[in-house]
Amino acid sequence: MSTILITGSSAGLGLLAAKGLLAEGHEVVLHARNKERADDAWAAAPNASAVVIGDLSSIAQTRDVADQANRLGPFDAVIHNAAVGDRERRVETVDGLEHIFAINVLAPYLLTALIEPPQRLVYLSSGMHLGGDPDFSDLQWTRRRWDGSRAYSDSKLFDTMLAFAVARIWPAVQSNAVDPGWVPTRMGGRGAPDDLELGAETQVWLATSQDATAMVTGAYFHHKRKRQAHPAARNIAAQERLFGACEVITGTPMPQASAENGTTYK
Ligand SMILES: NC(=O)c1ccc[n+]([C@@H]2O[C@H](COP(=O)([O-])OP(=O)(O)OC[C@H]3O[C@@H](n4cnc5c(N)ncnc54)[C@H](OP(=O)(O)O)[C@@H]3O)[C@@H](O)[C@H]2O)c1
């Protein structure tokens, strides 16, 4: 039995992954943005062991989520699933950051940096990351004409980059990215063509399976098969720029692993 934390597990693929893990007998800690959504999550997955609460669009609340998680952990796996899709207009968070970047990129960065490293990390990417552009010159979209679809694609490219960067610097941790397919959740929309159940299976498998094919690191999966990720995700200079940009905004560096044993220190 493994203990797994899933961000954004009040709905959609996060909730589905939680239910799948619970059905297999694992211990699951849910996450929801506020008390009301936490009640919804409990109601939908009553066998979960706890719910951590916090809005990931806020740096302060994201730090608090990490504190709550560390009080409940350590975890065998963390699934970084919470995200928002492309928006019609550019929205700023309480910290003055572009909304999609803050929730989809900065929050998983900060949670990764602050939560005691689990054995496995899974980051939700998307096929749309292939259309992303690792442009660090305007991460907050203050100069460019707003394009929500592009902001989302970029955010998923950065999630994939984060997964591969963590795999590189923390060799003791299995860190992978997943494209769940285009599935009919609130984000995917009713007409999404892919299989919803299948959309959560790879995350569950990567978080818990002892299959040799799941016990890997630095890979990008779709339906349990490795796929080719955007080449920029493996670019070490780009990975370091991403870490640097997130550190400047949050003041929190990504802990580095010691060369001798692969364990991380803060
Ligand atoms: N659906 C697809 O077709 C598709 C395709 C490719 C990749 N993905 C990826 O799969 C993951 C899950 O997507 P989904 O389709 O399941 O989306 P969803 O149904 O919209 O669910 C998103 C989850 O994230 C939570 N969340 C969003 N903003 C949050 C915030 N500020 N603070 C805390 N929690 C927040 C939501 O909470 P609330 O319920 O309270 O809003 C919800 O639990 C995402 O990373 C997405 O990019 C999805």
The ligand as an SDF file (V2000), in Angstrom:
LIG
                    3D

 48 52  0  0  0  0  0  0  0  0999 V2000
   -9.3110   17.2880  -19.4750 N   0  0  0  0  0  0  0  0  0  0  0  0
   -8.4470   17.1920  -20.4660 C   0  0  0  0  0  0  0  0  0  0  0  0
   -8.8210   16.9510  -21.6270 O   0  0  0  0  0  0  0  0  0  0  0  0
   -6.9810   17.3680  -20.2060 C   0  0  0  0  0  0  0  0  0  0  0  0
   -6.0930   17.2130  -21.2860 C   0  0  0  0  0  0  0  0  0  0  0  0
   -4.7350   17.3380  -21.0800 C   0  0  0  0  0  0  0  0  0  0  0  0
   -4.2630   17.6030  -19.8030 C   0  0  0  0  0  0  0  0  0  0  0  0
   -5.1310   17.7580  -18.7590 N   0  0  0  0  0  0  0  0  0  0  0  0
   -4.5660   18.0580  -17.4530 C   0  0  0  0  0  0  0  0  0  0  0  0
   -5.1250   17.1860  -16.4770 O   0  0  0  0  0  0  0  0  0  0  0  0
   -5.1780   17.8390  -15.2010 C   0  0  0  0  0  0  0  0  0  0  0  0
   -6.5620   17.7270  -14.6220 C   0  0  0  0  0  0  0  0  0  0  0  0
   -7.4670   18.3790  -15.5090 O   0  0  0  0  0  0  0  0  0  0  0  0
   -9.0460   18.1210  -15.4670 P   0  0  0  0  0  0  0  0  0  0  0  0
   -9.4620   17.9540  -16.8600 O   0  0  0  0  0  0  0  0  0  0  0  0
   -9.3680   17.0770  -14.4660 O   0  0  0  0  0  0  0  0  0  0  0  0
   -9.5430   19.5560  -14.9800 O   0  0  0  0  0  0  0  0  0  0  0  0
  -10.7880   19.9600  -14.0660 P   0  0  0  0  0  0  0  0  0  0  0  0
  -11.8730   18.9830  -14.1960 O   0  0  0  0  0  0  0  0  0  0  0  0
  -11.0440   21.3940  -14.3600 O   0  0  0  0  0  0  0  0  0  0  0  0
  -10.1900   19.8170  -12.5790 O   0  0  0  0  0  0  0  0  0  0  0  0
   -9.1310   20.6480  -12.1730 C   0  0  0  0  0  0  0  0  0  0  0  0
   -8.8730   20.4360  -10.7010 C   0  0  0  0  0  0  0  0  0  0  0  0
   -7.8800   21.4090  -10.3010 O   0  0  0  0  0  0  0  0  0  0  0  0
   -8.4260   22.2010   -9.2350 C   0  0  0  0  0  0  0  0  0  0  0  0
   -7.9460   23.5660   -9.2560 N   0  0  0  0  0  0  0  0  0  0  0  0
   -7.9770   24.4450  -10.2920 C   0  0  0  0  0  0  0  0  0  0  0  0
   -7.5330   25.6550   -9.8960 N   0  0  0  0  0  0  0  0  0  0  0  0
   -7.2060   25.5290   -8.5850 C   0  0  0  0  0  0  0  0  0  0  0  0
   -6.6920   26.4300   -7.6290 C   0  0  0  0  0  0  0  0  0  0  0  0
   -6.4470   27.7000   -7.9050 N   0  0  0  0  0  0  0  0  0  0  0  0
   -6.4770   25.9710   -6.3800 N   0  0  0  0  0  0  0  0  0  0  0  0
   -6.7460   24.6970   -6.0590 C   0  0  0  0  0  0  0  0  0  0  0  0
   -7.2350   23.7900   -6.9210 N   0  0  0  0  0  0  0  0  0  0  0  0
   -7.4700   24.2090   -8.1700 C   0  0  0  0  0  0  0  0  0  0  0  0
   -9.9310   22.1590   -9.4640 C   0  0  0  0  0  0  0  0  0  0  0  0
  -10.6110   22.5560   -8.2860 O   0  0  0  0  0  0  0  0  0  0  0  0
  -12.1280   23.1380   -8.4040 P   0  0  0  0  0  0  0  0  0  0  0  0
  -12.9540   21.9430   -8.7420 O   0  0  0  0  0  0  0  0  0  0  0  0
  -12.4080   23.7260   -7.0790 O   0  0  0  0  0  0  0  0  0  0  0  0
  -12.0730   24.1530   -9.5080 O   0  0  0  0  0  0  0  0  0  0  0  0
  -10.1140   20.6960   -9.8450 C   0  0  0  0  0  0  0  0  0  0  0  0
  -10.0750   19.8690   -8.7040 O   0  0  0  0  0  0  0  0  0  0  0  0
   -4.7190   19.2770  -15.4630 C   0  0  0  0  0  0  0  0  0  0  0  0
   -3.3640   19.4030  -15.0990 O   0  0  0  0  0  0  0  0  0  0  0  0
   -4.8910   19.4520  -16.9580 C   0  0  0  0  0  0  0  0  0  0  0  0
   -4.0150   20.4270  -17.4800 O   0  0  0  0  0  0  0  0  0  0  0  0
   -6.4740   17.6480  -18.9360 C   0  0  0  0  0  0  0  0  0  0  0  0
  1  2  1  0
  2  3  2  0
  2  4  1  0
  4  5  1  0
  4 48  2  0
  5  6  2  0
  6  7  1  0
  7  8  2  0
  8  9  1  0
  8 48  1  0
  9 10  1  0
  9 46  1  0
 10 11  1  0
 11 12  1  0
 11 44  1  0
 12 13  1  0
 13 14  1  0
 14 15  2  0
 14 16  1  0
 14 17  1  0
 17 18  1  0
 18 19  2  0
 18 20  1  0
 18 21  1  0
 21 22  1  0
 22 23  1  0
 23 24  1  0
 23 42  1  0
 24 25  1  0
 25 26  1  0
 25 36  1  0
 26 27  1  0
 26 35  1  0
 27 28  2  0
 28 29  1  0
 29 30  1  0
 29 35  2  0
 30 31  1  0
 30 32  2  0
 32 33  1  0
 33 34  2  0
 34 35  1  0
 36 37  1  0
 36 42  1  0
 37 38  1  0
 38 39  2  0
 38 40  1  0
 38 41  1  0
 42 43  1  0
 44 45  1  0
 44 46  1  0
 46 47  1  0
M  CHG  2   8   1  16  -1
M  END
$$$$
